[in-house]
Amino acid sequence: MNTVYGMWHGGPNYAVPSVEDTEQFDSIEAVKRALTDRRENRDGRTPVVTDESEFHVWFEDPRGSLDPYPDRLVRFGPRGAVRVERA
């Protein structure tokens, strides 16, 4: 298991998160699924999510870090596919 940590932002309809909102995931693939699930509001708690939604992902827990710069960005590409980019 390759644990990663992700901080989600739902786009312009949501407040900007803080690093304290970080969630733990089993893998980058789990983060990608979560991004799509939230855009589709599959849990009923994330309405009006746009394609501007994204996750900042760290390979180590960023909480408590002095400079929590993400390792990866997980976001939607121009044609709707989920992209993983180096930050």
ABEGO torsion letter per residue (X at the ends): XBBBBBBBBAEAABBBBBAAABBBBABAAAAAAAAAAAAAGAAGABBGBBAABBBBBBABBABGBABBBBABBBBBBAAGBBBBBBX
